[in-house]
Amino acid sequence: MNAHELQVGWIGLDDAGGSGQAELPAALYGSKASELAGMTALGLPVPPAFVLPTALCGPILSGDEKAQNVLRDGLAKGVARLEAATRRKLGDARAPLLVSVRSGAEHSMPGMLETVLDVGMNAVSVHGLIRATGNPRLAFDSWRRFIQAYAEVVGGMETAPFDQALARMIEAEGVAHEGELDPEALERLASAFLVIAEDAGPPPDPMAQLFGAARAVYLSWRGSRAETYRRMNGLDHLLGTAVTVQIMAFGNAGGASGSGVAFSRDPANGAKTFYADFLFDAQGEDVVSGRRTPLDAAQLRDRLPQAARQLEESVGTLEKARRDMQDIEFTIENGKLFLLQTRSAKRTPRAALKIAVDLVAEGLIDRAEALRRVAGIDVAKVGETTFVETAPVVAHAVVAAPGVACGRACFAGAQAEDLARRGEKAILIRRDTSTEDIAGFAAADGVLTAIGGRTSHAAVVARQMGKVCLVGCAALTIDADGRGATIGGRAIRQGDWIALDGASGEITFGRRDIAFEPAPESKTILEWRQEDVARP
């Protein structure tokens, strides 16, 4: 593979002599980059980026030395274009360019591949960011985030040492959470992170950082959760991931900034309503990781009404253009909206039926397309489940996926898998969820978490699987030994029966019977299928 053979894709950066935004085929550049190019062509606010193709993934995975040189050349070419377009420079002491390095396969794999944000941060550019923005908190917060992300994704370190150092700093400063740490505390935290990271941390040279991050994103194609997801979803034929390098939009720039995920319809029940989770003064990973409990669309409208209005209009534009419910990741930096991703949203089987029927009624798709979209769904099994009898409520949580589920409590994915193998029902209970838990999600009937939001990657995956999912249960505390929990002041141990109500968000103890009522749209879909079969 020669350097001149690498076809770099451009987003918001016209090809030489060209005009407008060129299309980027998903098979070559991944669905994420393809959709970013499409959003740019629609005139929506997307940070400029360049894309290295899926064709480079296989050679990188095989350790091909030529491919690594091609990767370096492609990164250098792309960075030069970004620097020229922004008049900023990677690693600069006065006007630093900072970028995100993101994955993107031909078909969406939410949360299964790696991402590294804030690439380009070092001891020089951290002060350059302060000079450029006048915001030392932003600079040191981004610096400590990058050290941790690089050490974990590129260096292969565990999260725990960084989380423990952060917890110690929060306790020492007497604040409630990391968002309340001042710039001086964050500067000390970044120094502590550098010590923790040692040789696994980011090198000073920004181009070496960029190469390490891009290579790690390609290598994440072979990660266990990515392989499990592809096997479970019939995606083993995919060639690999692309790598998108995009100018950073800072959701952690202060009170008029933040990051979130929005849906053009409710992915749990299919209702045509704007649906969003948002964290102020946060980066996107804070939302989709499930480690923090976000706010909803109403609170975003109250604080940043203009950006919220633009977001809702953009979401509507994308749904009409794509003729399907959209899942959009976005960042607001000092009141300015940036769209970072859109894709056809994962949804529950119940929502899939309603959305298909509604889109036909709205004239966005025809019956044939609707039937194609729900072809894999056994409509006879889709409907509303409810508990037959009442039970004392122990606690409440936020509904991320509807329905009801009852099973034995378990506190690790392997426990849920073991119960499923024995023909028993399981409820997976976690402090937060990770896409590493995907096999446990598949085995469990329901998922309950202490923190996290409706739009975390884990909740998205659980919803797609049709699992009942309750998140952000403030009354839930996991025991230190990982074998039990306290919910609403009452203890529950591994193997005890617990029930989740995905309509009310109620949590109860004990075994409960479940009733089933078919979804109203089931009849419509069955009639369409019969008409389709009868048609000559």
C-alpha positions, 0 to 999 in steps of 0.5 A: 500500500503506497501513500498516494493510494490512501483516499482521505475523505474530507468533511467541511473541507472542499477537495482541491478545485471542488465545491460543496461537500462530496459524498463519502460512501459508508462502505469506504469511510464508515457510516459516521463520516458518511452521515457527517458529510451528509449533515454538512451538505444540509447546511447543519453545524458540523466541525470540519474533519478528515477521514481515513478509510476502512481499507486501512483497518485490515492492514493495521490489524495485521501489523503491516509496517507499510500500512503504519507509514501510510497512516502517518502520511494520511494523518499528516495530510489531514492535519495540514488541511485542518491547520490551514482551515482553522489557522490553528496548529497542533500543539501550539503555545498560542492557538492550539488545534485539538481534535477528536479521533473517532471510529466508524464502521459501515453499520453503526456499532454504538459504544463498541469501538474506541474514541479519544478526545482532546488529542493535541493536549500537552504541557505546552498546548494546555497553556496555549488553550488558556491563552486562546480561550481565557478559560483555565478550567477548560484547559486543565479539565481537557488535559486531565481527560486526555491523559486518562483517555490516552492511557486507557485506550492506547496504553491499555490501562484500567480505569480504576486508578484514575477514578480513585484519584478523582474520587480522592480529589473530590473528597479533598476539595469538599465538592459534590462532583468533578464539575465543581473542581476549580482550575487549580484542583484540575491542574493538580489532578492532571499532574497526578494522572501523569504519574499514574499513567507513567509510560502508558500516558500520551507522548509530548509530540502531538503527531505521535499522540494522533498516530497512537490514537488512530492506530488504537481506534483501528485496533479496537475492531478486534476488541471483545465487545466489538466482536461480540456485537458483530456476532450478535447482530450479523455484522461479521462481514464488515471489513473494519472501521474507518477513523474520523479526525475532527476539530474538537467542540468543547462541551466542558467550556462552562455553564453555557456549554455541554454535551448530549444525545437527542432522538427525533422520537421516543426510542422506547415507545415510538411516540413522536416527541423530542427526546434528549439527555444533556449534561452541562459543562461536560464532554460527550463521553460523560453522557454516553458512558453512563457514568453520570446521570443527565438532565432532560430536554426541558432543562436544556430549553430553560438554560439555553433556549436558542441552542435547544431550538436550533437542535430541535429544528436540526433533528426534524430536518435530519429525520425528514432527510433520512426518512427514519428516527434519528439518534444525534450526538451533539455538543454546545460550546458557549451557546453554539451548537455542533452536531457530531453524529447522526444515525438511524436510532436503535429502538425497542421492537414495540417502538419499531412497529409504531414508528414504521406505521407512523412513517407510512401515515406521514408519507415519509416511507411506503408500506413496502419499506415499512415491512422491510424495516420490521421484517425480523420482528415476531409481531405476535410477541410485541406488546405491553407487559404488565404485572398481574398483582401489585407489590410494595414499591422499594424505589424508583428509577428512570425508564430507559426501555419499557415493559416489565421484567422479573428475575433473580438479582445478579451483579455481573454479566457472567452471572446473568449468562449462567442463570440464562444457561440454567433456564432462569430469568435474571435482572442485571444490577450495576452501579453503571453500565458499560458496553463491555456488559453486552453479553450480560445484557443479552442474557438478562431480562432486565437491567437496573443501574444506580447512575447513567441516563436513557441515552448512554450507549449501554441503554441504547444497546439494551433497548435494541435488544428489547430488554427492560432497562431502568437507570439512575436509581438514586436509592441503589447502592452496590455492596463493596463485595459486588455480591449484593446491594441496598435498594431503598434501605433494603438489602438484596443479594445475588439470587434474590427475586426482583422486579422492574416496571418499565412503565412507572420506573418502580422497583419491587422485591419478590417474584411476580406474574406477568400479563401480555397485551399485543401492541395496537400496531401488530394488527396493522403490520400483520394485515400489511404482510398478508396483503403483501403475500396475496399481491401477485 
